[in-house]
């Protein structure tokens, strides 16, 4: 199973969302790892999740 972590901006809520997508099954809903007010905070969480996988 190939997964990727991503950060996306939601203009409706003005939040940055950290989520994980299954690249083998693109129809599967993403796993949400949190919503953040700042891009920097979201990217910090993304880096922590990446390090935890190593």
C-alpha positions as CSV (number, residue, x, y, z in Angstrom):
1,X,0.0,0.0,0.0
2,X,1.6,3.3,-1.1
3,X,0.5,6.4,0.9
4,X,1.5,10.0,0.8
5,X,1.2,12.8,3.3
6,X,0.0,16.2,2.0
7,X,-0.9,19.7,3.1
8,X,-3.8,21.5,1.4
9,X,-5.4,24.8,2.0
10,X,-9.2,25.1,2.4
11,X,-10.3,28.6,1.4
12,X,-13.8,28.1,2.8
13,X,-12.5,27.5,6.4
14,X,-9.2,29.4,5.9
15,X,-7.4,26.3,7.4
16,X,-4.4,24.2,6.4
17,X,-5.2,20.5,6.4
18,X,-2.7,17.7,6.9
19,X,-3.9,14.5,5.4
20,X,-2.8,11.1,4.1
21,X,-3.9,9.7,0.7
22,X,-3.7,6.1,-0.4
23,X,-2.1,6.2,-3.9
24,X,-3.1,2.7,-4.7
25,X,-6.8,3.5,-4.1
26,X,-7.5,7.1,-5.1
27,X,-11.2,6.7,-4.4
28,X,-10.6,6.0,-0.8
29,X,-11.2,9.1,1.4
30,X,-8.0,10.7,2.9
31,X,-7.1,10.2,6.5
32,X,-7.2,13.6,8.2
33,X,-4.3,14.4,10.6
34,X,-5.6,17.8,11.7
35,X,-6.5,21.3,10.6
36,X,-4.4,24.3,11.4
37,X,-4.7,28.1,11.1
38,X,-1.1,28.6,9.8
39,X,0.8,26.9,7.0
40,X,3.9,26.7,9.2
41,X,2.1,24.8,11.9
42,X,0.7,22.4,9.3
43,X,4.1,21.8,7.8
44,X,5.6,21.1,11.2
45,X,3.0,18.4,11.8
46,X,3.7,17.0,8.4
47,X,7.4,16.8,9.1
48,X,6.7,15.1,12.5
49,X,4.6,12.5,10.8
50,X,7.2,11.8,8.1
51,X,9.9,11.4,10.7
52,X,7.7,9.0,12.7
53,X,7.5,6.8,9.6
54,X,11.2,6.5,9.1
